[in-house]
Amino acid sequence: MNGWDQGTEALVDMARQTEDRGVELAALIKLLIFAAEPLFPKFHGAGRAPFDRFKEHADRLTADLKGHLNRVNTAQSGLEATFAGGDQEMADRATRKMSGAVFDRTKFRPR
């Protein structure tokens, strides 16, 4: 039998944490740009180019990151729905099989 019990809320919690981490990462990217701002005037030429590129693309990076994490979140929600549906289907099937069983005829006696 399967020895892994995820619990009923494990995937819901994981999806919530993924969403929270996405918001946190987006805020950290903005904070990094803000923190690096005083350094921009000190760099010139080729040394400044990486800073400029990062700053130019920070919004796109943030949007891409959030988009990818949203897709992960969607997959986690789909997994949760699938597991919940499977649990319900298994319970319904067990109930149907038990309702068709005749327990009165069963005799348990030593041999």
C-alpha positions as CSV (number, residue, x, y, z in Angstrom):
1,M,0.0,0.0,0.0
2,N,1.0,3.6,-0.3
3,G,2.9,4.9,2.7
4,W,2.7,8.6,1.7
5,D,-0.2,10.5,3.2
6,Q,-0.2,14.1,2.0
7,G,-3.1,15.2,4.2
8,T,-6.1,17.0,2.9
9,E,-4.6,20.5,3.0
10,A,-1.0,19.8,1.8
11,L,-1.5,20.9,-1.8
12,V,-3.7,23.9,-0.8
13,D,-1.0,25.0,1.6
14,M,1.7,24.5,-1.1
15,A,-0.2,26.6,-3.6
16,R,-0.7,29.3,-1.0
17,Q,3.0,29.3,-0.2
18,T,3.9,29.4,-3.9
19,E,1.7,32.5,-4.3
20,D,3.2,34.1,-1.3
21,R,6.8,33.4,-2.5
22,G,6.0,35.0,-5.9
23,V,4.8,38.2,-4.3
24,E,7.9,38.1,-2.0
25,L,10.3,37.6,-4.9
26,A,8.8,40.4,-7.0
27,A,9.2,42.7,-4.0
28,L,12.8,41.6,-3.5
29,I,13.6,42.4,-7.2
30,K,12.2,45.9,-6.7
31,L,14.1,46.3,-3.5
32,L,17.3,45.2,-5.2
33,I,16.9,47.9,-7.9
34,F,16.1,50.5,-5.3
35,A,19.2,49.4,-3.2
36,A,21.5,49.5,-6.3
37,E,20.3,53.0,-7.3
38,P,23.0,54.9,-5.5
39,L,25.6,52.8,-7.3
40,F,24.5,53.7,-10.8
41,P,26.4,57.1,-11.0
42,K,29.6,55.4,-9.9
43,F,29.7,53.0,-13.0
44,H,30.6,54.2,-16.5
45,G,31.0,52.5,-19.8
46,A,31.0,48.7,-20.0
47,G,30.8,48.4,-16.2
48,R,27.5,50.2,-16.1
49,A,25.9,48.2,-19.0
50,P,24.9,45.2,-16.8
51,F,23.2,47.5,-14.3
52,D,21.3,49.3,-17.0
53,R,20.2,46.0,-18.6
54,F,19.0,44.7,-15.3
55,K,17.1,47.8,-14.5
56,E,15.6,47.9,-18.0
57,H,14.4,44.3,-17.8
58,A,13.5,44.2,-14.1
59,D,9.8,44.7,-14.8
60,R,9.8,42.0,-17.5
61,L,11.8,39.7,-15.2
62,T,9.3,40.3,-12.4
63,A,6.3,39.7,-14.7
64,D,7.9,36.5,-16.1
65,L,8.7,35.2,-12.6
66,K,5.1,35.9,-11.5
67,G,3.7,34.3,-14.6
68,H,5.8,31.1,-14.2
69,L,4.9,30.9,-10.5
70,N,1.2,31.4,-11.4
71,R,1.5,28.4,-13.8
72,V,3.0,26.3,-11.0
73,N,0.2,27.5,-8.8
74,T,-2.4,26.5,-11.4
75,A,-0.8,23.0,-11.6
76,Q,-0.9,22.7,-7.8
77,S,-4.6,23.6,-7.7
78,G,-5.2,21.1,-10.5
79,L,-3.4,18.4,-8.5
80,E,-5.5,19.3,-5.4
81,A,-8.7,19.0,-7.3
82,T,-7.6,15.7,-8.8
83,F,-6.7,14.2,-5.4
84,A,-9.9,15.5,-3.8
85,G,-11.9,14.0,-6.7
86,G,-10.1,10.7,-6.4
87,D,-10.7,10.6,-2.6
88,Q,-14.4,11.2,-3.2
89,E,-14.6,8.7,-6.0
90,M,-12.9,6.1,-3.8
91,A,-15.3,6.8,-0.9
92,D,-18.3,6.6,-3.2
93,R,-17.2,3.3,-4.7
94,A,-16.5,1.8,-1.3
95,T,-20.0,2.9,-0.1
96,R,-21.7,1.3,-3.1
97,K,-19.8,-2.0,-2.7
98,M,-20.6,-2.1,1.1
99,S,-24.3,-1.4,0.5
100,G,-24.4,-4.4,-1.9
101,A,-22.7,-6.7,0.6
102,V,-24.8,-9.0,2.8
103,F,-23.1,-9.1,6.2
104,D,-25.9,-11.1,7.8
105,R,-24.9,-14.3,6.0
106,T,-21.2,-14.0,6.9
107,K,-20.3,-16.2,9.8
108,F,-17.0,-15.9,11.5
109,R,-16.2,-19.1,13.4
110,P,-13.0,-20.9,14.3
111,R,-11.9,-23.8,12.2
